[in-house]
Amino acid sequence: MCGIVGIITDSEISIKNDLLKSLKRLEYRGYDSVGYADVQGNMEKDVGEISKFLDTIKDSKTSCAISHTRWATHGGVTKINSHPHWDCKKNIFTVHNGIIENYQELKKELSGKGHVFITETDSEVISHFFEEELKSKSMVEAIKNFIKRIEGTYAILLIEKDKNRIYAIKKDSPLVLGLAKDRFYLASDIYAFSDTTNKAIFFEDGEFAIIDPNKYTFYDSKGKELKKGIYEFTWAISQEESVQDYPHYMIKEIHEQPISTQRLINSLDGEQHDKITKIANLVKNSKRVVFTAAGSSYYASLLGIYFLNRVGVNAHTLIASEFHNFMLVDKDTLFIAISQSGETMDVVAATKWARERGAKIVSLVNVPHSTLQRMSDISLEIHAGPEICVAATKTFTNQVVALLYLSFLLGFSVNMQTIPKKIDYVIRENEDSIKKMANELYEKKDIYIIGRGLSYPPSREMALKLKEISYIHAEGMMGGELKHGTIALIEPGTPVIALIPGKDFDMYSNAKEVEARGARVITIANMMDSDFKIDVTINDGKFAILSVIIGQLLTYYIARKKGLPIDKPRNLAKSVTVK
Ligand code: G6P
């Protein structure tokens, strides 16, 4: 899985300044290893991030090359397992995003015919499959056979040594052709080339294309030529992409939240008002609303159902990868998918599944023109601006703001206008004491976070942040559920963060129960003696946003104290594009 980029031109491009620069924009899809191959047969690959790779390789010029940034699935994070992969004669180079599910069977079959495999990956079979097919068939016939034989998901770019041409094949994993003035791009998404051109053609499942320097031809899975429309997109390049004076993107993005929430509120009051009103009407007229999402976006959806339930909407949510196992949808269901990237495979798959069953599809995305947005009947943009750190911070907050606004239109009582100011105040008031708390907590092995109702989803989101960025085992849980098992793990000194919105006495009692057993209780509440103070007196949902922001800062300062790679934590990708 991963990000892929290919470029073909009738002049010359630079591997470093064109190909890898473009690939770097897809690093959110994985950064375990990187590699490229060009049409002259040059090839380099290595473990680690693209910036490190750029420092170690020499630049060269070519007219046609493909590249890959990896998030490992099959086979460890090693140089040899990195893409591109090649055939026995080093004539065919391929990069792949997806999973070839029947690779073992194919590998056995091809080994029987004398092919030698040198990696542990599923993807390596692709080059050998084509090497075998091309002994007796044309490339178009070979691709048709490939589509027939392969089980799994794929966006593939293939080049042959000394032939100025890229072959591109797609099923389930995204793939798009970018049409620039002097070159064609093939990439996992338009972000790879949105600084160069706004013209693109999206591949649909089962399609493939042959790209020459001055011409492209699309085919369906049977090899029939297709006429495809060109999509012209608008993309505002934002200032926010640079880290400015901050040491990390994470802290910059946390501090941006007063501005990014204000931008979204303005847009929901302004140019997106009709859209969100339409969504509110759909909610009103549907028998049932079901959300799906993954990671932080899922915790935002939990808050969404909390708000909607308060105004009498029959709303549910389920993690995308399990959606088809535990949820029913039909034509009377309104399905709302939430995804920052709009590319998370689990979310895209659940959305496809719901659409096939007749549900109306709404999505909340941050990245415009993403796969999820293009699959939706209505798609709301959360306008958080580019989020570079792997951990979701400002995008989580804007997802919640959008859901609060939607609930407000349906009768939920909330003053949206004060959100940016409250965020600003919470950061200013608490940042210093959070730094001190980080010094106390950074060596802890476990942290528990408890919440109830409005503060339960924040407890989960905070725990996720602590795990992914601070590498501390953390559990976010319902305050009431603690006594049914987990309390056995509380020892003298175990940190328990209690999120106490308003006058929630049950929550207060849960905090006291662990304190009585020696826990180091840390409170986030609107109380004079709480460790971190949130200045909200009414339960209009803001507590959820503000408590999570305290959790974001705490996570950041713990990770900084530990010297961790904050913006690109180990093993993660910003968007996971395999199931
Ligand atoms: C990955 C990231 C998480 C993110 C999740 C969902 O797992 O590491 O931080 O919350 O994907 O991403 P999405 O783009 O769908 O919101």
Boltz pocket constraint, residues with backbone or C-beta under 6 A from the ligand:
constraints:
  - pocket:
      binder: B
      contacts: [[A, 294], [A, 295], [A, 296], [A, 297], [A, 338], [A, 339], [A, 340], [A, 341], [A, 342], [A, 343], [A, 344], [A, 347], [A, 390], [A, 391], [A, 392], [A, 572], [A, 573], [A, 574], [A, 575], [A, 576]]
      max_distance: 6.0
